[in-house]
């Protein structure tokens, strides 16, 4: 079970597959409509709030690997 994105990529490389990379891409696509990543030098517009988050990794029987992004307040 990976503990960060770098570890997930290392697991994929060692196993010769892309399961975790695909899970990350799927989650980012699903939540992408809710976020806009701004360049470091750009300030957020008035009324916007900076949020951070982390990925939660999961493996379920008979289902592909998955990860979810959780917003941290």
Residue frames as qw, qx, qy, qz and C-alpha x, y, z in Angstrom:
[[0.000, 0.891, 0.454, 0.000, 0.00, 0.00, 0.00],
 [0.445, 0.446, -0.043, 0.775, 1.62, 3.28, -1.02],
 [0.342, -0.664, -0.427, 0.510, 2.07, 6.12, 1.44],
 [0.065, 0.721, -0.074, -0.686, 2.68, 8.87, -1.13],
 [0.703, 0.658, -0.014, -0.270, 2.65, 9.42, -4.89],
 [0.203, 0.692, -0.689, -0.070, 6.37, 8.72, -5.31],
 [0.390, -0.207, 0.877, -0.190, 5.93, 5.40, -3.49],
 [0.734, 0.415, 0.410, -0.348, 2.90, 4.55, -5.68],
 [0.574, 0.725, -0.319, -0.208, 4.96, 5.10, -8.83],
 [0.028, -0.545, 0.836, -0.059, 7.78, 2.94, -7.42],
 [0.608, 0.049, 0.741, -0.280, 5.33, 0.12, -6.71],
 [0.732, 0.600, 0.121, -0.300, 4.01, 0.36, -10.28],
 [0.350, 0.734, -0.571, -0.118, 7.52, 0.29, -11.71],
 [0.240, -0.369, 0.886, -0.149, 8.50, -2.75, -9.64],
 [0.617, 0.230, 0.698, -0.283, 5.27, -4.60, -10.52],
 [0.178, -0.027, 0.708, 0.683, 5.42, -3.59, -14.19],
 [0.039, 0.649, 0.733, 0.198, 1.93, -2.10, -14.21],
 [0.050, 0.299, 0.012, 0.953, 0.14, 1.23, -13.85],
 [0.351, -0.579, -0.735, -0.026, -2.59, 0.45, -11.31],
 [0.324, -0.627, -0.363, 0.608, -1.76, 3.23, -8.85],
 [0.130, -0.162, 0.277, 0.938, -0.99, 5.78, -11.56],
 [0.191, -0.368, -0.694, -0.588, -4.38, 5.04, -13.12],
 [0.361, -0.647, -0.643, 0.195, -6.11, 5.36, -9.73],
 [0.263, -0.476, -0.123, 0.830, -4.48, 8.76, -9.14],
 [0.005, 0.016, 0.477, 0.879, -5.41, 9.98, -12.62],
 [0.255, -0.510, -0.757, -0.318, -9.01, 8.83, -12.19],
 [0.340, -0.669, -0.502, 0.430, -9.37, 10.63, -8.85],
 [0.198, -0.363, 0.084, 0.906, -7.80, 13.85, -10.16],
 [0.087, -0.219, -0.629, -0.741, -10.17, 13.77, -13.16],
 [0.314, -0.596, -0.734, -0.086, -13.19, 13.24, -10.89],
 [0.344, -0.734, -0.353, 0.468, -12.36, 16.07, -8.47],
 [0.424, 0.036, 0.244, 0.871, -10.78, 18.38, -11.03],
 [0.037, -0.665, -0.471, -0.578, -13.99, 20.30, -11.60],
 [0.487, -0.812, -0.318, 0.045, -13.94, 21.47, -7.98],
 [0.568, -0.616, 0.117, 0.532, -10.38, 22.84, -7.94],
 [0.538, 0.812, -0.055, 0.220, -8.24, 25.24, -9.87],
 [0.763, -0.340, 0.014, 0.550, -4.52, 24.99, -9.28],
 [0.175, 0.984, -0.027, 0.026, -2.93, 28.42, -9.44],
 [0.668, 0.419, -0.322, 0.523, 0.74, 29.12, -10.14],
 [0.583, -0.397, -0.423, 0.568, 2.71, 29.94, -6.99],
 [0.235, -0.053, -0.019, 0.970, 3.19, 33.58, -7.97],
 [0.261, -0.409, -0.451, -0.749, -0.52, 34.18, -8.66],
 [0.198, -0.021, 0.609, -0.768, -2.75, 35.34, -5.82],
 [0.052, 0.429, 0.901, 0.030, -6.17, 33.80, -5.32],
 [0.128, -0.499, -0.344, -0.785, -9.14, 35.95, -6.36],
 [0.291, -0.226, 0.423, -0.828, -11.19, 37.68, -3.66],
 [0.802, -0.087, 0.106, -0.581, -13.48, 35.19, -1.92],
 [0.835, 0.217, -0.505, -0.002, -11.34, 32.16, -2.72],
 [0.630, -0.652, 0.383, -0.176, -9.78, 30.08, 0.02],
 [0.347, 0.515, -0.784, -0.007, -6.60, 28.03, -0.09],
 [0.901, -0.256, 0.197, -0.291, -7.15, 24.37, 0.79],
 [0.097, 0.505, -0.856, -0.056, -4.78, 21.47, 1.15],
 [0.917, -0.041, 0.036, -0.395, -5.44, 17.78, 1.12],
 [0.222, -0.454, 0.860, 0.069, -3.98, 14.32, 1.03],
 [0.656, 0.148, -0.600, -0.434, -4.55, 11.07, -0.81],
 [0.665, -0.244, 0.610, -0.355, -6.04, 8.03, 0.88],
 [0.331, 0.330, -0.822, -0.325, -5.04, 4.72, -0.68],
 [0.726, -0.039, 0.481, -0.490, -7.31, 1.68, -0.74],
 [0.271, 0.196, -0.879, -0.340, -7.43, -1.85, -2.10],
 [0.709, 0.000, 0.381, -0.594, -10.70, -3.80, -2.10],
 [0.460, -0.012, 0.877, 0.140, -11.30, -7.39, -3.07],
 [0.428, 0.486, 0.720, 0.250, -12.49, -7.79, -6.68],
 [0.193, 0.962, 0.189, -0.036, -12.03, -4.07, -7.41],
 [0.625, 0.503, -0.143, 0.580, -9.14, -2.08, -8.80],
 [0.466, -0.264, -0.335, 0.775, -6.87, -0.05, -6.58],
 [0.016, 0.854, 0.355, 0.380, -8.20, 3.37, -5.73],
 [0.371, -0.151, -0.332, 0.854, -7.23, 6.60, -4.08],
 [0.075, -0.859, -0.475, -0.178, -9.29, 9.51, -2.88],
 [0.277, 0.338, -0.208, 0.875, -8.32, 13.08, -2.23],
 [0.382, -0.716, -0.558, 0.170, -9.48, 14.45, 1.11],
 [0.108, 0.770, -0.028, 0.628, -9.60, 18.16, 1.77],
 [0.552, -0.294, -0.503, 0.596, -7.82, 19.28, 4.90],
 [0.108, -0.920, -0.255, -0.277, -9.20, 22.37, 6.66]]
